[in-house]
């Protein structure tokens, strides 16, 4: 099963890096939710696509999403939870100024339905920066 989950994640990365919200949401279940790094939640494929339109056409139009570490936990035969530590590079401010690389973590709930794996829930968060940020790269304990 790990191979199928990793393949789904690889396809997510490819579509995210193409900045194509319509292609990205095809990886999600019809009733999926996606909570982004600023706390907005898109519901359903249309809501998730709308949620990604602005970033993909403005602040992340040149950005690259790179997963650094991934851990999958099977819940049942048809459900798993993945934790993905990631880095984005190439993001910009709305004015077009370059931003430094950003690190974060995303938790994915995936479900197999009709022989295909889809994302049912995604919770994405930036990792802390500044004096309270961890000094080492987060890892699985």
C-alpha positions in Angstrom: 0.0 0.0 0.0 2.9 2.4 0.7 3.7 2.3 -3.0 0.2 3.5 -3.9 0.3 6.2 -1.3 3.7 7.4 -2.4 2.5 7.4 -6.0 -0.5 9.6 -5.0 1.9 12.0 -3.2 4.3 12.1 -6.2 1.3 13.0 -8.5 0.2 15.7 -6.0 3.7 17.2 -6.1 3.8 17.1 -9.9 0.4 18.8 -10.2 1.2 21.3 -7.5 4.4 22.3 -9.2 2.5 22.7 -12.5 0.3 25.3 -10.6 -2.8 23.8 -12.1 -5.6 23.8 -9.6 -8.0 21.8 -11.8 -5.5 19.0 -12.3 -4.5 19.0 -8.6 -8.1 18.6 -7.3 -8.6 15.5 -9.5 -6.5 13.7 -6.9 -9.1 14.6 -4.2 -12.4 12.8 -3.3 -15.5 14.6 -4.3 -16.2 15.5 -0.6 -12.6 16.3 0.4 -11.5 19.3 2.4 -8.2 21.2 2.3 -7.1 23.6 5.1 -4.2 25.7 3.8 -1.4 27.4 5.7 -3.4 30.5 6.4 -6.4 28.5 7.9 -8.8 28.7 5.0 -10.7 25.5 4.3 -11.8 24.6 0.8 -14.6 22.0 0.7 -15.2 19.7 -2.3 -13.2 19.7 -5.5 -14.6 23.1 -6.6 -13.8 24.7 -3.3 -10.3 23.4 -3.2 -9.7 24.5 -6.8 -11.0 28.0 -6.0 -8.8 28.1 -2.9 -5.7 27.4 -5.0 -6.4 29.8 -7.9 -4.9 32.9 -6.3 -1.7 31.3 -5.0 -1.1 29.4 -8.2 -1.5 32.5 -10.3 0.2 35.0 -8.0 2.3 34.3 -4.9 3.3 30.7 -5.8 3.3 30.9 -9.6 7.0 30.2 -9.7 7.2 28.2 -6.5 8.4 24.6 -6.2 6.9 22.2 -3.6 9.4 19.6 -2.4 8.5 16.8 0.1 11.5 16.2 2.5 10.2 13.4 4.7 7.0 11.3 4.5 5.5 8.9 7.0 2.4 6.8 6.2 0.2 5.2 8.9 -2.4 2.7 7.8 -5.7 3.1 9.6 -7.7 0.4 7.8 -7.3 -1.5 4.6 -8.8 1.5 2.7 -7.7 4.5 4.8 -4.3 5.9 5.7 -2.8 9.0 7.2 0.3 10.6 5.8 2.5 13.2 7.3 4.7 15.1 4.9 7.4 17.6 5.8 7.9 20.0 2.9 9.8 23.0 1.6 8.7 25.5 -0.9 11.1 27.7 -2.8 10.4 30.5 -5.3 7.4 32.0 -3.6 6.8 35.8 -3.9 4.9 38.5 -2.1 1.8 39.9 -3.9 4.1 42.7 -5.1 6.4 40.1 -6.8 9.3 40.3 -4.3 11.1 37.0 -3.6 10.5 35.2 -0.3 12.9 32.9 1.4 12.3 29.1 1.4 9.4 28.1 3.6 9.1 24.8 5.5 5.9 23.2 6.6 4.1 20.0 7.4 1.0 18.6 5.7 -1.2 15.8 7.0 -3.1 13.8 4.4 -6.0 11.4 4.9 -6.3 9.1 1.9 -9.0 6.6 1.1 -9.3 3.9 -1.5 -12.6 3.9 -3.3 -13.5 1.9 -6.5 -9.9 0.8 -6.7 -8.3 4.3 -6.7 -6.7 6.2 -3.8 -7.9 9.8 -3.3 -7.1 12.5 -0.7 -10.1 13.1 1.6 -8.6 15.6 3.9 -5.5 17.8 3.8 -4.2 20.0 6.7 -1.3 22.2 5.7 0.8 24.3 8.0 3.9 26.5 7.9 6.5 25.6 10.5 7.5 28.3 12.9 10.2 30.8 12.0 12.2 33.0 14.4 13.2 32.5 18.0 10.7 29.8 18.7 11.4 27.8 15.6 13.1 24.4 16.0 16.8 24.6 15.3 16.9 21.2 13.6 14.9 19.8 10.8 11.7 18.2 12.2 11.8 14.4 12.2 9.6 11.5 13.1 10.3 10.2 16.6 
